[in-house]
Amino acid sequence: MKKQRPVAVVTGGNRGLGLQTCRELAQRGYAVVLTSRDAERGMEAASQLRDEGLDVSSVVLDVTSPADAAGLAGWLEQQYGRLDVLVNNAGVFLETAQEGSDAALEVRPELVLSTFATNTLGPLRVCQALVPLMGAGGTIVNVSSGMGQLDDMQGRYAGYRLSKAALNALTRVLAVELADRGVKVNAVCPGWVRTDMGGPKAARSLEQGAFGIVAAATLPPDGPSGCFFRDGEPIPW
């Protein structure tokens, strides 16, 4: 059983912000478990990081699959016996690909439900499976979005906005429930980043987007919990 390094799981780690987060956590000495829905893409991404001299493994995980979540928990138990950091990064923005209007009164409810399945219920399912492996000092980071901020809620993209607002609520709920275990739970807005989801016109680089995620993932044991961060600074919910 491997116990030398702190262990971090990053969902949706095969590309974009997830891949950059895996890289930066591994550079900080974590044994990183990169998860991906696609086994081949996950293995390719992990191999790329190992070629950089980093300790990265890949495991298949579709966050909408109870079987996958349970399988990951069993694998972690066998390989490491614990989990120190969970970054719930996997997400979808389905309204950017749909045909027709993205107005709230016209968006298909089925699309909203599919968005929730990944962006909100996915992190909940993964937390339910993996938190039992966490001890005091454990950290959960939910990658959210300013588009889910009630403080500055705008129109359009209701499915994505609602799913991220609900993820923020889940963050607060878990932060309260896990406080006695010494597990921190925070949400992070990485900003509009140049990824497959964000597109080439986005204002921020991968490094800029990952900065806040990694900062929240590496908080000290007595760091804050139940907060919403951007670039390492708290922002309103």
C-alpha positions as a Markdown table, in Angstrom:
| # | Residue | x | y | z |
|---|---|---|---|---|
| 1 | Met | 0.0 | 0.0 | 0.0 |
| 2 | Lys | 1.5 | 3.4 | -1.1 |
| 3 | Lys | 1.6 | 6.0 | 1.7 |
| 4 | Gln | 4.5 | 8.2 | 0.8 |
| 5 | Arg | 2.7 | 11.1 | -0.9 |
| 6 | Pro | -0.6 | 12.9 | -0.3 |
| 7 | Val | -3.1 | 11.7 | -2.7 |
| 8 | Ala | -5.3 | 13.8 | -5.0 |
| 9 | Val | -8.1 | 12.9 | -7.3 |
| 10 | Val | -9.1 | 15.2 | -10.2 |
| 11 | Thr | -12.2 | 14.4 | -12.1 |
| 12 | Gly | -12.3 | 15.3 | -15.8 |
| 13 | Gly | -8.5 | 15.4 | -15.7 |
| 14 | Asn | -7.7 | 14.4 | -19.3 |
| 15 | Arg | -7.7 | 17.9 | -20.8 |
| 16 | Gly | -8.0 | 21.7 | -20.1 |
| 17 | Leu | -8.3 | 22.9 | -16.5 |
| 18 | Gly | -8.4 | 19.3 | -15.2 |
| 19 | Leu | -5.1 | 18.4 | -16.9 |
| 20 | Gln | -3.4 | 21.6 | -15.7 |
| 21 | Thr | -4.6 | 21.0 | -12.2 |
| 22 | Cys | -3.3 | 17.5 | -12.3 |
| 23 | Arg | 0.1 | 18.8 | -13.5 |
| 24 | Glu | 0.4 | 21.5 | -10.8 |
| 25 | Leu | -0.7 | 19.2 | -7.9 |
| 26 | Ala | 1.8 | 16.6 | -9.0 |
| 27 | Gln | 4.5 | 19.3 | -9.2 |
| 28 | Arg | 3.7 | 20.1 | -5.6 |
| 29 | Gly | 4.4 | 16.5 | -4.6 |
| 30 | Tyr | 0.9 | 14.9 | -4.8 |
| 31 | Ala | 0.3 | 11.4 | -6.1 |
| 32 | Val | -2.4 | 12.4 | -8.6 |
| 33 | Val | -5.2 | 10.2 | -9.8 |
| 34 | Leu | -6.4 | 11.6 | -13.1 |
| 35 | Thr | -10.0 | 10.5 | -14.0 |
| 36 | Ser | -11.6 | 10.6 | -17.3 |
| 37 | Arg | -14.8 | 9.2 | -18.9 |
| 38 | Asp | -12.7 | 7.9 | -21.9 |
| 39 | Ala | -10.1 | 5.3 | -20.8 |
| 40 | Glu | -7.8 | 5.9 | -23.8 |
| 41 | Arg | -7.7 | 9.7 | -23.4 |
| 42 | Gly | -7.2 | 9.4 | -19.7 |
| 43 | Met | -4.2 | 7.0 | -20.2 |
| 44 | Glu | -2.7 | 9.3 | -22.8 |
| 45 | Ala | -3.0 | 12.4 | -20.5 |
| 46 | Ala | -1.5 | 10.5 | -17.5 |
| 47 | Ser | 1.3 | 9.2 | -19.7 |
| 48 | Gln | 2.0 | 12.8 | -20.9 |
| 49 | Leu | 2.4 | 13.9 | -17.3 |
| 50 | Arg | 4.5 | 10.9 | -16.3 |
| 51 | Asp | 6.8 | 11.9 | -19.2 |
| 52 | Glu | 7.3 | 15.2 | -17.3 |
| 53 | Gly | 8.5 | 13.2 | -14.3 |
| 54 | Leu | 5.2 | 13.4 | -12.4 |
| 55 | Asp | 3.4 | 10.8 | -10.3 |
| 56 | Val | 0.1 | 10.5 | -12.1 |
| 57 | Ser | -2.2 | 7.5 | -12.6 |
| 58 | Ser | -5.4 | 7.3 | -14.6 |
| 59 | Val | -8.7 | 5.7 | -13.7 |
| 60 | Val | -12.0 | 5.7 | -15.7 |
| 61 | Leu | -14.7 | 7.7 | -14.1 |
| 62 | Asp | -18.0 | 8.9 | -15.5 |
| 63 | Val | -19.3 | 11.0 | -12.7 |
| 64 | Thr | -22.9 | 10.1 | -13.6 |
| 65 | Ser | -22.1 | 6.4 | -13.0 |
| 66 | Pro | -22.6 | 4.9 | -9.5 |
| 67 | Ala | -20.6 | 1.9 | -10.6 |
| 68 | Asp | -17.6 | 4.0 | -11.7 |
| 69 | Ala | -17.7 | 6.0 | -8.5 |
| 70 | Ala | -17.7 | 2.9 | -6.4 |
| 71 | Gly | -15.0 | 1.4 | -8.5 |
| 72 | Leu | -12.7 | 4.4 | -8.0 |
| 73 | Ala | -13.3 | 4.3 | -4.2 |
| 74 | Gly | -12.3 | 0.6 | -4.2 |
| 75 | Trp | -9.2 | 1.3 | -6.3 |
| 76 | Leu | -8.1 | 4.1 | -4.1 |
| 77 | Glu | -8.6 | 2.0 | -1.0 |
| 78 | Gln | -6.4 | -0.8 | -2.4 |
| 79 | Gln | -3.7 | 1.5 | -3.8 |
| 80 | Tyr | -3.4 | 4.2 | -1.2 |
| 81 | Gly | -5.7 | 3.5 | 1.7 |
| 82 | Arg | -6.8 | 7.1 | 1.8 |
| 83 | Leu | -7.6 | 10.3 | -0.1 |
| 84 | Asp | -6.3 | 13.8 | 0.8 |
| 85 | Val | -7.7 | 16.0 | -1.9 |
| 86 | Leu | -10.7 | 15.7 | -4.3 |
| 87 | Val | -11.1 | 18.2 | -7.1 |
| 88 | Asn | -14.6 | 18.0 | -8.7 |
| 89 | Asn | -13.7 | 19.5 | -12.0 |
| 90 | Ala | -15.7 | 17.4 | -14.5 |
| 91 | Gly | -18.5 | 19.5 | -16.0 |
| 92 | Val | -20.5 | 20.2 | -19.1 |
| 93 | Phe | -22.0 | 23.3 | -20.8 |
| 94 | Leu | -24.6 | 21.7 | -23.0 |
| 95 | Glu | -26.4 | 24.9 | -24.0 |
| 96 | Thr | -23.4 | 26.0 | -26.1 |
| 97 | Ala | -24.0 | 22.9 | -28.4 |
| 98 | Gln | -27.8 | 22.9 | -28.6 |
| 99 | Glu | -29.8 | 24.2 | -31.5 |
| 100 | Gly | -32.2 | 27.0 | -30.9 |
| 101 | Ser | -32.6 | 29.5 | -28.0 |
| 102 | Asp | -30.7 | 29.4 | -24.7 |
| 103 | Ala | -33.4 | 31.5 | -23.0 |
| 104 | Ala | -34.8 | 30.0 | -19.8 |
| 105 | Leu | -38.4 | 29.9 | -21.1 |
| 106 | Glu | -37.3 | 28.0 | -24.2 |
| 107 | Val | -34.4 | 25.7 | -23.1 |
| 108 | Arg | -35.4 | 22.0 | -23.1 |
| 109 | Pro | -35.9 | 20.8 | -19.5 |
| 110 | Glu | -34.2 | 17.5 | -20.5 |
| 111 | Leu | -31.0 | 19.4 | -21.3 |
| 112 | Val | -31.1 | 21.1 | -17.9 |
| 113 | Leu | -31.6 | 17.7 | -16.3 |
| 114 | Ser | -28.6 | 16.3 | -18.2 |
| 115 | Thr | -26.5 | 19.3 | -17.1 |
| 116 | Phe | -27.5 | 18.8 | -13.4 |
| 117 | Ala | -26.6 | 15.1 | -13.7 |
| 118 | Thr | -22.9 | 15.9 | -14.4 |
| 119 | Asn | -22.4 | 19.4 | -12.8 |
| 120 | Thr | -24.3 | 18.9 | -9.5 |
| 121 | Leu | -25.2 | 15.3 | -8.9 |
| 122 | Gly | -21.8 | 14.1 | -10.3 |
| 123 | Pro | -19.8 | 15.9 | -7.5 |
| 124 | Leu | -22.4 | 14.7 | -4.9 |
| 125 | Arg | -22.0 | 11.1 | -6.1 |
| 126 | Val | -18.2 | 11.2 | -6.1 |
| 127 | Cys | -18.2 | 12.8 | -2.6 |
| 128 | Gln | -20.5 | 10.1 | -1.3 |
| 129 | Ala | -18.1 | 7.5 | -2.6 |
| 130 | Leu | -14.7 | 9.0 | -1.7 |
| 131 | Val | -15.2 | 11.1 | 1.5 |
| 132 | Pro | -15.1 | 7.9 | 3.6 |
| 133 | Leu | -11.4 | 7.7 | 2.6 |
| 134 | Met | -10.7 | 11.2 | 3.9 |
| 135 | Gly | -9.4 | 12.0 | 7.3 |
| 136 | Ala | -8.9 | 15.3 | 9.2 |
| 137 | Gly | -7.2 | 17.8 | 6.9 |
| 138 | Gly | -8.9 | 16.4 | 3.8 |
| 139 | Thr | -9.9 | 18.9 | 1.1 |
| 140 | Ile | -12.7 | 19.1 | -1.4 |
| 141 | Val | -12.7 | 21.6 | -4.2 |
| 142 | Asn | -15.8 | 22.1 | -6.4 |
| 143 | Val | -15.0 | 23.8 | -9.6 |
| 144 | Ser | -17.9 | 26.2 | -10.1 |
| 145 | Ser | -18.4 | 29.3 | -12.1 |
| 146 | Gly | -19.3 | 33.0 | -11.6 |
| 147 | Met | -22.3 | 32.2 | -13.8 |
| 148 | Gly | -23.7 | 30.4 | -10.8 |
| 149 | Gln | -23.3 | 33.5 | -8.5 |
| 150 | Leu | -26.6 | 34.6 | -7.1 |
| 151 | Asp | -25.0 | 37.9 | -6.2 |
| 152 | Asp | -24.5 | 38.6 | -10.0 |
| 153 | Met | -27.0 | 36.3 | -11.7 |
| 154 | Gln | -27.7 | 37.1 | -15.3 |
| 155 | Gly | -30.0 | 35.7 | -18.0 |
| 156 | Arg | -29.4 | 33.0 | -20.6 |
| 157 | Tyr | -27.8 | 29.5 | -20.1 |
| 158 | Ala | -30.2 | 28.6 | -17.4 |
| 159 | Gly | -29.2 | 25.0 | -17.3 |
| 160 | Tyr | -25.5 | 25.8 | -16.7 |
| 161 | Arg | -26.2 | 28.6 | -14.3 |
| 162 | Leu | -28.7 | 26.6 | -12.2 |
| 163 | Ser | -26.3 | 23.6 | -12.0 |
| 164 | Lys | -23.5 | 25.8 | -10.7 |
| 165 | Ala | -25.7 | 27.6 | -8.3 |
| 166 | Ala | -26.8 | 24.2 | -6.9 |
| 167 | Leu | -23.1 | 23.1 | -6.8 |
| 168 | Asn | -22.4 | 26.2 | -4.7 |
| 169 | Ala | -25.2 | 25.2 | -2.3 |
| 170 | Leu | -23.9 | 21.7 | -2.2 |
| 171 | Thr | -20.5 | 23.2 | -1.2 |
| 172 | Arg | -22.0 | 25.0 | 1.8 |
| 173 | Val | -24.0 | 21.9 | 2.9 |
| 174 | Leu | -21.0 | 19.6 | 2.8 |
| 175 | Ala | -18.8 | 22.2 | 4.5 |
| 176 | Val | -21.2 | 22.2 | 7.5 |
| 177 | Glu | -21.7 | 18.4 | 7.5 |
| 178 | Leu | -17.9 | 17.6 | 7.3 |
| 179 | Ala | -16.7 | 20.2 | 9.7 |
| 180 | Asp | -16.5 | 17.8 | 12.6 |
| 181 | Arg | -14.4 | 15.5 | 10.5 |
| 182 | Gly | -11.9 | 18.3 | 9.7 |
| 183 | Val | -12.6 | 18.1 | 6.0 |
| 184 | Lys | -12.7 | 21.5 | 4.1 |
| 185 | Val | -15.1 | 22.0 | 1.3 |
| 186 | Asn | -14.8 | 25.1 | -1.0 |
| 187 | Ala | -15.9 | 26.2 | -4.4 |
| 188 | Val | -13.7 | 28.0 | -7.0 |
| 189 | Cys | -14.6 | 30.1 | -10.0 |
| 190 | Pro | -11.6 | 29.7 | -12.4 |
| 191 | Gly | -13.0 | 32.5 | -14.7 |
| 192 | Trp | -13.4 | 32.3 | -18.5 |
| 193 | Val | -10.5 | 30.1 | -19.5 |
| 194 | Arg | -9.2 | 29.1 | -23.0 |
| 195 | Thr | -10.3 | 25.5 | -23.0 |
| 196 | Asp | -12.5 | 23.3 | -25.2 |
| 197 | Met | -15.5 | 24.6 | -23.2 |
| 198 | Gly | -14.4 | 28.2 | -22.9 |
| 199 | Gly | -13.3 | 28.6 | -26.5 |
| 200 | Pro | -10.3 | 30.4 | -28.0 |
| 201 | Lys | -11.6 | 33.9 | -27.3 |
| 202 | Ala | -11.6 | 33.4 | -23.5 |
| 203 | Ala | -9.7 | 35.9 | -21.5 |
| 204 | Arg | -7.7 | 33.6 | -19.3 |
| 205 | Ser | -4.9 | 31.0 | -19.7 |
| 206 | Leu | -5.0 | 27.5 | -18.3 |
| 207 | Glu | -2.4 | 28.6 | -15.7 |
| 208 | Gln | -4.5 | 31.5 | -14.6 |
| 209 | Gly | -7.6 | 29.4 | -14.3 |
| 210 | Ala | -5.9 | 26.6 | -12.5 |
| 211 | Phe | -4.2 | 28.9 | -10.0 |
| 212 | Gly | -7.3 | 29.3 | -7.8 |
| 213 | Ile | -8.2 | 25.6 | -8.0 |
| 214 | Val | -4.7 | 24.6 | -6.8 |
| 215 | Ala | -4.7 | 27.3 | -4.1 |
| 216 | Ala | -8.0 | 25.9 | -2.7 |
| 217 | Ala | -6.7 | 22.3 | -3.0 |
| 218 | Thr | -3.5 | 23.1 | -1.0 |
| 219 | Leu | -5.0 | 25.1 | 1.8 |
| 220 | Pro | -3.4 | 24.4 | 5.2 |
| 221 | Pro | -5.3 | 22.1 | 7.6 |
| 222 | Asp | -6.7 | 25.1 | 9.5 |
| 223 | Gly | -7.7 | 26.9 | 6.3 |
| 224 | Pro | -11.2 | 28.2 | 5.5 |
| 225 | Ser | -14.2 | 26.0 | 4.5 |
| 226 | Gly | -17.5 | 26.8 | 3.0 |
| 227 | Cys | -16.2 | 29.6 | 0.8 |
| 228 | Phe | -16.3 | 30.7 | -2.8 |
| 229 | Phe | -13.0 | 31.7 | -4.3 |
| 230 | Arg | -11.6 | 33.3 | -7.4 |
| 231 | Asp | -7.8 | 33.6 | -7.8 |
| 232 | Gly | -7.4 | 32.7 | -4.2 |
| 233 | Glu | -9.6 | 35.5 | -2.9 |
| 234 | Pro | -13.2 | 35.0 | -1.5 |
| 235 | Ile | -16.1 | 36.3 | -3.6 |
| 236 | Pro | -19.8 | 36.6 | -2.9 |
| 237 | Trp | -22.1 | 33.6 | -3.4 |
